Amino acid sequence: MKEYWKKHGRYHLISTLLIFPFGGTMNMVVFCNNCLNEPFVFSTNFWLSFCYSGLAWVLFWKGSEVMVDIWDSSIPWIKAPIKRFLASLTSIVIFVFVVVWGLDLFFDMIVFGKSWTETIKATGAPYWSTLWVTLGINVFMHGRGFLLSWRQSAIDNEKLKTEQVASQYNSLKNQVNPHFLFNSLNVLSTLVYDNQDKAVEFIRKLSQVYRYVLESKDEEVVPIEEEMGFVRNFAFLQKIRFGDNLRIDIGEIKSERYVPPLAIQILVENAIKHNVVSEKDPLTVKVDFEEETCTIWNNLKEKKVKDSTGIGLNNLIERYQYLTEKKVQVNKGEEYFEVKLPLLTVDK
């Protein structure tokens, strides 16, 4: 709530200063037959009525606007339209009667000095006209909120597609760049002479890596089992290249969840790219699973000169922002680097 007022406080202040005289004038013109007669204009009752009406408009308008903002953040139209409609309608009715009674109590008892009994009798009737006016305001506000939510959802969807295409392109580019091909072919040429069976296995794994990248390019999320099949194929290629200097430990999957395509592979690849992998400084990468998270951990021995732009992790974080409210957690210590990815569910 504090962040909300910090962000929107100035807007609400300026709009309040505009709504107050507008509301007071509207009430004098539309609802009061004698308010514009010259003797009445200069009377105390006129200005008290003007202040009452202006304050009521401010409370109804701004209160409705704040309620819409609060409901937008807690029950978005896109996710639960019926629940949102019922919650909004209920809150509007309660809000109208609370504000009307509060205003009448204040003006009758504090301003006009009426007794509690007189005030209760005067405010005992239903305020249907006020309710209809406020409902009209809320129809406008909620309609506006719905359109903005729909528009933002469309924008987020397009951004997700853009980020996903960029991620797929970068991953595919990484797999077919000269360094990757050179290293793979160099390893393969050695295997052909030393171990033909493993060379055949290497070719099969290499083809499956390319196939997965191409087949998953149009998917927003993929089952964790499919992603890990891809990661195991990728790990096999890297293990052949680095031998015992690279250790990749993959834990047991504990839930049927989903991740963005290439999410885990990117982090395993980053660990290899950014760190020294040698007999003196072996690299260990661990992929562990909980019910709702996947943790990718590696020991840290960063290269002095890196052959990566470092955009892979940022791209992955942005993709998660469009898919879920859960955050990607990045932890870096003196001797380790760790990323925790939320595992996603899909409504069927």
C-alpha positions in Angstrom: 0.0 0.0 0.0 2.9 2.3 0.8 4.4 1.7 -2.7 0.9 2.4 -4.2 0.6 5.8 -2.7 4.2 6.7 -3.5 3.5 5.9 -7.1 0.0 7.3 -7.5 -0.2 9.9 -4.7 0.4 13.0 -6.8 -2.1 11.9 -9.4 -4.8 11.4 -6.8 -4.1 14.8 -5.2 -4.4 16.7 -8.5 -7.5 14.9 -9.6 -9.1 15.4 -6.1 -8.6 19.2 -6.5 -10.4 19.0 -9.9 -13.2 16.7 -8.8 -14.2 18.7 -5.7 -15.5 21.8 -7.5 -16.9 19.8 -10.4 -18.9 17.6 -8.0 -20.2 20.5 -6.0 -21.3 22.4 -9.1 -22.9 19.3 -10.7 -25.0 18.8 -7.6 -26.1 22.4 -7.4 -27.1 22.4 -11.1 -28.7 19.0 -11.4 -30.1 18.0 -8.0 -31.0 21.3 -6.3 -33.9 23.4 -7.7 -33.3 26.6 -5.6 -29.5 26.5 -5.3 -28.8 28.9 -8.2 -31.3 31.5 -7.0 -29.4 34.7 -6.2 -30.3 35.0 -2.5 -29.5 31.3 -1.9 -26.1 31.5 -3.7 -24.8 33.9 -1.0 -26.2 31.9 1.9 -24.3 29.6 4.3 -26.5 26.7 3.3 -25.4 27.0 -0.3 -21.7 26.7 0.5 -22.3 23.9 3.0 -24.3 22.0 0.4 -21.5 22.7 -2.1 -18.9 21.3 0.2 -21.0 18.3 1.1 -21.5 17.5 -2.6 -17.9 18.2 -3.6 -16.6 16.0 -0.8 -19.1 13.2 -1.7 -18.0 13.2 -5.3 -14.4 13.1 -4.3 -15.0 10.1 -1.9 -17.2 8.3 -4.4 -14.9 8.9 -7.4 -11.5 8.4 -5.8 -12.7 5.6 -3.5 -14.1 3.8 -6.6 -10.8 4.3 -8.4 -8.7 3.1 -5.5 -11.0 0.0 -5.1 -10.5 -0.8 -8.8 -6.7 -0.6 -8.5 -6.8 -2.8 -5.4 -9.0 -5.4 -7.0 -6.9 -5.3 -10.2 -3.8 -6.3 -8.2 -5.6 -9.0 -6.1 -8.2 -10.4 -8.4 -7.4 -9.6 -12.0 -10.2 -9.6 -14.6 -8.3 -12.0 -16.8 -7.9 -14.7 -14.2 -11.2 -14.6 -12.4 -13.9 -12.4 -14.0 -16.9 -13.7 -12.1 -15.2 -13.6 -8.7 -13.9 -10.1 -9.6 -17.4 -8.9 -10.6 -19.0 -10.2 -7.3 -16.2 -8.8 -5.2 -16.4 -5.4 -6.9 -20.2 -5.1 -6.7 -20.3 -6.1 -3.0 -17.5 -3.6 -2.1 -19.2 -0.8 -4.0 -22.6 -1.2 -2.2 -20.9 -1.4 1.2 -18.7 1.6 0.3 -21.6 3.8 -0.8 -23.6 3.3 2.4 -20.6 3.8 4.6 -19.6 7.0 2.9 -23.2 8.4 2.9 -23.8 7.7 6.5 -20.3 9.0 7.4 -20.9 12.3 5.6 -24.4 12.7 7.0 -23.2 12.0 10.6 -20.3 14.5 10.2 -22.4 17.3 8.7 -25.5 16.8 10.9 -23.7 16.3 14.2 -20.5 18.3 13.8 -21.5 21.1 11.4 -25.2 21.6 12.2 -25.1 20.4 15.8 -28.0 18.0 15.6 -28.4 15.3 18.2 -27.7 11.6 17.6 -31.4 10.8 17.5 -32.2 13.5 15.0 -29.2 12.5 12.9 -30.3 8.8 12.8 -33.8 9.7 11.8 -32.6 12.0 9.1 -30.2 9.4 7.7 -32.5 6.4 8.0 -33.7 6.3 4.4 -32.0 4.3 1.6 -29.8 6.2 -0.7 -30.7 4.6 -4.0 -30.0 7.7 -6.1 -26.5 7.9 -4.6 -26.0 4.2 -5.2 -27.0 4.5 -8.8 -24.7 7.4 -9.4 -21.8 5.6 -7.8 -22.6 2.4 -9.7 -22.4 4.5 -12.9 -18.9 5.8 -11.8 -17.8 2.2 -11.1 -19.1 0.9 -14.3 -16.8 3.4 -16.1 -13.9 2.7 -13.7 -14.2 -1.1 -14.0 -14.7 -1.0 -17.7 -11.6 1.1 -18.0 -9.7 -1.3 -15.7 -10.9 -4.3 -17.8 -9.7 -2.7 -21.1 -6.4 -1.7 -19.6 -5.9 -5.3 -18.2 -6.8 -6.8 -21.6 -4.5 -4.4 -23.4 -1.6 -5.1 -20.9 -2.2 -8.9 -21.3 -1.9 -8.6 -25.1 1.3 -6.5 -24.7 2.8 -9.0 -22.3 1.9 -11.9 -24.6 3.7 -10.2 -27.5 6.7 -9.4 -25.3 6.8 -13.1 -24.2 6.8 -14.2 -27.8 9.6 -11.8 -28.6 11.7 -12.8 -25.7 11.1 -16.5 -26.5 12.0 -16.1 -30.1 15.2 -14.2 -29.0 16.0 -16.9 -26.5 15.5 -19.7 -29.1 17.5 -17.8 -31.6 20.4 -17.2 -29.2 20.4 -20.8 -28.1 20.3 -22.1 -31.6 23.0 -19.7 -32.6 25.1 -20.9 -29.7 24.7 -24.5 -30.7 25.7 -23.9 -34.4 28.4 -21.3 -33.8 31.8 -22.2 -35.1 33.2 -22.8 -31.6 30.5 -25.4 -30.7 30.7 -27.1 -34.1 34.5 -27.1 -34.1 34.7 -28.6 -30.6 31.9 -31.2 -31.4 33.6 -32.2 -34.6 37.0 -32.3 -33.0 35.7 -34.6 -30.3 33.8 -36.7 -32.8 36.9 -37.2 -35.0 38.8 -38.5 -32.0 36.0 -40.8 -31.0 35.8 -42.3 -34.5 39.3 -43.7 -34.2 39.2 -44.5 -30.4 35.6 -45.6 -29.7 33.2 -46.1 -32.6 30.3 -47.0 -30.4 30.6 -43.9 -28.4 31.0 -41.9 -31.7 27.7 -43.2 -32.9 26.2 -42.3 -29.5 27.7 -38.8 -29.7 26.2 -38.2 -33.2 22.8 -39.3 -31.9 22.9 -37.0 -28.9 24.1 -34.1 -31.1 21.1 -34.6 -33.5 18.7 -34.8 -30.5 20.0 -31.5 -29.2 19.3 -29.7 -32.5 15.9 -31.4 -32.8 14.8 -30.3 -29.4 15.9 -26.7 -30.0 13.9 -26.6 -33.3 10.8 -28.5 -32.0 10.4 -26.4 -28.8 10.8 -23.0 -30.5 7.0 -22.3 -30.6 6.3 -23.5 -27.0 5.8 -21.2 -24.0 6.5 -24.0 -21.6 7.5 -27.6 -21.8 7.2 -30.5 -19.3 10.2 -30.7 -17.0 10.9 -34.3 -18.2 11.3 -33.1 -21.8 13.6 -30.3 -20.8 15.8 -32.6 -18.7 16.0 -35.1 -21.5 17.5 -32.3 -23.5 19.8 -31.3 -20.7 21.1 -34.9 -20.3 21.9 -35.0 -24.1 23.7 -31.6 -23.8 25.5 -32.8 -20.7 26.7 -36.0 -22.5 28.3 -33.9 -25.3 30.0 -31.6 -22.7 31.2 -34.6 -20.6 32.8 -36.2 -23.7 34.6 -32.9 -24.4 35.8 -32.2 -20.9 36.1 -35.6 -19.4 36.5 -35.9 -15.7 37.2 -32.2 -15.4 33.4 -31.6 -15.7 30.9 -33.2 -13.4 27.2 -32.7 -14.0 24.9 -34.2 -11.3 21.2 -34.3 -12.1 18.8 -35.1 -9.2 15.4 -36.8 -9.3 12.4 -34.9 -10.6 9.8 -34.7 -7.9 6.8 -33.2 -9.6 5.0 -33.0 -13.0 5.7 -29.3 -13.6 6.8 -27.1 -16.5 9.6 -24.7 -17.4 10.3 -22.4 -20.3 12.1 -24.2 -23.1 15.9 -24.3 -22.7 15.7 -22.7 -19.2 17.8 -25.2 -17.4 20.1 -25.9 -20.3 21.0 -22.2 -20.5 22.1 -22.2 -16.9 24.2 -25.3 -17.3 25.8 -23.9 -20.4 26.5 -20.6 -18.6 28.3 -22.4 -15.8 30.6 -24.0 -18.4 31.1 -20.8 -20.4 31.9 -18.6 -17.4 34.1 -20.8 -15.4 37.5 -22.6 -15.8 37.1 -26.3 -16.6 40.5 -28.0 -16.1 42.3 -30.8 -14.2 43.5 -28.2 -11.7 40.1 -26.5 -11.4 37.3 -29.0 -12.2 33.8 -27.8 -12.5 30.8 -29.3 -10.7 27.3 -28.5 -11.8 24.3 -29.7 -9.8 20.7 -29.7 -10.9 18.4 -30.5 -7.9 14.6 -30.5 -7.7 12.0 -29.7 -5.1 8.2 -29.8 -5.5 8.1 -26.2 -6.8 11.7 -25.2 -7.7 14.7 -26.3 -9.6 18.1 -25.3 -8.3 21.1 -25.1 -10.6 24.4 -24.8 -8.6 28.0 -24.7 -9.7 31.3 -24.0 -7.9 32.9 -20.7 -8.9 36.2 -20.3 -10.7 35.4 -17.5 -13.2 37.4 -17.1 -16.4 39.3 -13.8 -16.7 38.2 -13.5 -20.3 34.6 -14.7 -20.9 33.3 -15.8 -24.3 29.7 -14.8 -23.5 27.6 -11.6 -23.5 25.8 -12.6 -20.3 22.3 -11.9 -21.7 21.1 -15.5 -21.3 20.2 -15.2 -17.6 18.6 -11.8 -18.0 16.6 -13.1 -20.9 15.4 -16.1 -18.8 14.4 -13.8 -15.9 12.3 -11.6 -18.3 10.6 -14.7 -19.8 9.6 -15.8 -16.3 8.2 -12.3 -15.5 5.7 -12.8 -18.4 4.7 -16.3 -17.3 4.4 -16.1 -13.5 4.6 -13.8 -10.5 7.1 -16.1 -8.9 10.7 -14.8 -9.0 13.9 -16.3 -10.3 16.3 -16.3 -7.4 20.0 -15.7 -8.1 22.5 -16.2 -5.4 26.3 -15.7 -5.8 28.8 -16.4 -3.1 32.6 -16.4 -3.0 32.8 -20.0 -4.1 29.5 -20.8 -5.7 26.8 -19.5 -8.1 23.2 -20.7 -7.7 19.9 -20.0 -9.6 16.5 -21.2 -8.3 13.9 -21.5 -11.1 10.2 -21.7 -10.2 8.5 -24.8 -11.6 5.2 -23.9 -13.3 1.8 -25.5 -13.5 -0.4 -25.4 -16.5 -4.2 -25.2 -16.4 -5.7 -27.8 -18.7 
